[in-house]
Each structure stands twice: as structure tokens, then as C-alpha cells.
Amino acid sequence: MSIQILDKVKRESDFESMVNLTYQSFKKPSNYKSIIDAEIELGTLLYEMKHKLLFAYDSEKFVGFAFHGWGKFEEHVYKNAAYATGIQYTPNSATISMIAVTPEERRKGVGKKLVEMVMEESKKSGAQHIYVTCFGGKEGSSYSMFKSLGYQDLSGEGFCYQDGSKGVQLYKEL
Ligand SMILES: CC(C)(COP(=O)(O)OP(=O)(O)OC[C@H]1O[C@@H](n2cnc3c(N)ncnc32)[C@H](O)[C@@H]1OP(=O)(O)O)[C@@H](O)C(=O)NCCC(=O)NCCS
């Protein structure tokens, strides 16, 4: 497998694959009623919250994506947790707001590559910390991935998803 991370799609149809992947991956915690809800959430991240989007390819095949950014909403979500943990909160931070890899390509290093690229870009733009919320708690697939990349637990209540489940919040110094 040769993984390439790009900031644009190779084909317009890859947007559709991204919407499908989002719906399949996040329908439970986000309570999506239909694929349109996934499309709306992606549109909000991209156009309203102005988060950046990275695409992962295995040669010509779309295999995953990650959103990252920072704004008022993210500040609200992570500021108190940072204080509660005892780390110095800086408004110049970053967050991975969404990440998913196509089911058939999981456990091949794609997720890790996407996270590494987000960290590299965030550091270049001056962020000192990066935050993320993992759904599925400590048993979920993403928690182990972020821990293996040196992320640490934040204190506090965690984040409550639309279905009532709790997300574990993590951070890493860049
Ligand atoms: C989380 C996700 C993005 C990981 O992507 P991935 O490409 O499979 O991750 P990687 O192959 O880079 O895995 C890196 C490490 O994470 C851990 N990991 C990944 N998936 C795991 C799983 N299902 N169970 C346990 N550990 C897991 C392992 O330590 C793995 O290293 P290893 O394979 O050498 O043991 C992917 O499982 C996914 O899309 N899940 C659904 C959406 C989701 O949960 N997104 C995260 C929201 S916070």
C-alpha cells in the first residue's frame, strides 16, 4: 500500500465516497437520520467552520479523510478541559474534528498518516496543542490510535454526543 495525503480530491466522485463514509462511520454517535444529515455536517465543517480537509489515497483509490481547524466552538469544547488538566491553554491550538478510513482499508496505517499530516500542518501554522475527541470511549478504535501517537487524556467530563454517549478528550503538545 502506498498512502498519499492530498488537500484535494482526485475525482469529484470521491466527495460522494466521503459522504457515504461519514454516514457509515458516524451515524450512531451523531444520530444521523439519513445520509443528508452527514452531508449537512460536512458542509458545516467546510463552509461555516472553515475547517481544512485532507484526503488519503492508495494510488488512485480514495481511502479516508480528516478535517482539522480551530474556532470559537472548539475553544468552548476544549478550554475548560485544558484548565482542569493543568496544561496551559493557548488560543492558538488545533483540533481533528473528523477522521475516518474506509472499512476495508483500516489497520493499514492510513489513519496514522492522516493524523501525522494534520499535526505537521497545524504545527506549521503555529498551533501549540492539538485536541481530539474519540467516540466509543477508551474501547473505540480511535483511542488506541491517538494513544499510540503520544496523545494524553484530558481531565473533565468529556464530550456528550447526540446519542448521549461520551467521547474521551485527548491532547498533544506540538
Ligand atoms: C479510527 C480510524 C480512523 C483508524 O484508522 P486506521 O487507518 O485503521 O488506523 P491505523 O491503521 O493507522 O492504526 C493505527 C493504530 O491505531 C490502533 N487501532 C486502530 N484501529 C484499531 C482497532 N479497531 N482496535 C484497536 N486498536 C486500533 C492500533 O494501535 C493501530 O496500530 P496497529 O495496527 O499497528 O496495531 C478508523 O478505525 C475509522 O475510520 N474508524 C471509524 C471512524 C472513527 O471512529 N473515527 C474517529 C473519530 S474520533
The ligand as a Tripos MOL2 file, in Angstrom:
@<TRIPOS>MOLECULE
LIG
   48    50     1     0     0
SMALL
NO_CHARGES

@<TRIPOS>ATOM
      1 C1        -10.1300    5.3390   13.8590 C.3       1 LIG1
      2 C2         -9.6980    5.0780   12.4300 C.3       1 LIG1
      3 C3         -9.6640    6.4180   11.6610 C.3       1 LIG1
      4 C4         -8.2810    4.4630   12.4490 C.3       1 LIG1
      5 O1         -7.8160    4.3690   11.1110 O.3       1 LIG1
      6 P1         -6.8360    3.1920   10.6590 P.3       1 LIG1
      7 O2         -6.3370    3.5170    9.3120 O.co2     1 LIG1
      8 O3         -7.4950    1.8850   10.8340 O.co2     1 LIG1
      9 O4         -5.6960    3.3400   11.7380 O.3       1 LIG1
     10 P2         -4.1790    2.8100   11.6290 P.3       1 LIG1
     11 O5         -4.1130    1.6220   10.7290 O.co2     1 LIG1
     12 O6         -3.3050    3.9550   11.2890 O.co2     1 LIG1
     13 O7         -3.9670    2.3180   13.1150 O.3       1 LIG1
     14 C5         -3.0100    2.8820   13.9580 C.3       1 LIG1
     15 C6         -3.0880    2.2130   15.3160 C.3       1 LIG1
     16 O8         -4.3340    2.5320   15.9460 O.3       1 LIG1
     17 C7         -4.7800    1.4150   16.7190 C.3       1 LIG1
     18 N1         -6.0410    0.9210   16.1970 N.ar      1 LIG1
     19 C8         -6.6340    1.2730   15.0240 C.ar      1 LIG1
     20 N2         -7.8360    0.6390   14.8920 N.ar      1 LIG1
     21 C9         -7.9830   -0.1350   15.9990 C.ar      1 LIG1
     22 C10        -8.9910   -1.0300   16.4490 C.ar      1 LIG1
     23 N3        -10.1050   -1.2600   15.7230 N.pl3     1 LIG1
     24 N4         -8.8170   -1.6330   17.6430 N.ar      1 LIG1
     25 C11        -7.7050   -1.4260   18.3800 C.ar      1 LIG1
     26 N5         -6.6970   -0.5770   18.0020 N.ar      1 LIG1
     27 C12        -6.8460    0.0460   16.8420 C.ar      1 LIG1
     28 C13        -3.6620    0.3670   16.6420 C.3       1 LIG1
     29 O9         -2.7550    0.6430   17.6890 O.3       1 LIG1
     30 C14        -3.0610    0.7010   15.2890 C.3       1 LIG1
     31 O10        -1.7650    0.2530   15.1460 O.3       1 LIG1
     32 P3         -1.5120   -1.3020   14.6980 P.3       1 LIG1
     33 O11        -2.4470   -1.5930   13.5630 O.co2     1 LIG1
     34 O12        -0.0630   -1.2880   14.3030 O.co2     1 LIG1
     35 O13        -1.8040   -2.1270   15.9060 O.co2     1 LIG1
     36 C15       -10.6470    4.0620   11.7290 C.3       1 LIG1
     37 O14       -10.7600    2.9040   12.5390 O.3       1 LIG1
     38 C16       -12.0400    4.6110   11.4650 C.2       1 LIG1
     39 O15       -12.2920    5.2230   10.4280 O.2       1 LIG1
     40 N6        -12.9860    4.3890   12.4120 N.am      1 LIG1
     41 C17       -14.3730    4.8640   12.2620 C.3       1 LIG1
     42 C18       -14.4860    6.3540   12.4690 C.3       1 LIG1
     43 C19       -13.8660    6.8160   13.7880 C.2       1 LIG1
     44 O16       -14.0000    6.1830   14.8300 O.2       1 LIG1
     45 N7        -13.1840    7.9620   13.7040 N.am      1 LIG1
     46 C20       -12.5170    8.5400   14.8360 C.3       1 LIG1
     47 C21       -13.3980    9.5360   15.4920 C.3       1 LIG1
     48 S1        -12.5440   10.2690   16.8660 S.3       1 LIG1
@<TRIPOS>BOND
     1     1     2 1
     2     2     3 1
     3     2     4 1
     4     2    36 1
     5     4     5 1
     6     5     6 1
     7     6     7 2
     8     6     8 1
     9     6     9 1
    10     9    10 1
    11    10    11 2
    12    10    12 1
    13    10    13 1
    14    13    14 1
    15    14    15 1
    16    15    16 1
    17    15    30 1
    18    16    17 1
    19    17    18 1
    20    17    28 1
    21    18    19 ar
    22    18    27 ar
    23    19    20 ar
    24    20    21 ar
    25    21    22 ar
    26    21    27 ar
    27    22    23 1
    28    22    24 ar
    29    24    25 ar
    30    25    26 ar
    31    26    27 ar
    32    28    29 1
    33    28    30 1
    34    30    31 1
    35    31    32 1
    36    32    33 2
    37    32    34 1
    38    32    35 1
    39    36    37 1
    40    36    38 1
    41    38    39 2
    42    38    40 1
    43    40    41 1
    44    41    42 1
    45    42    43 1
    46    43    44 2
    47    43    45 1
    48    45    46 1
    49    46    47 1
    50    47    48 1
@<TRIPOS>SUBSTRUCTURE
     1 LIG1         1 GROUP 0 **** ****
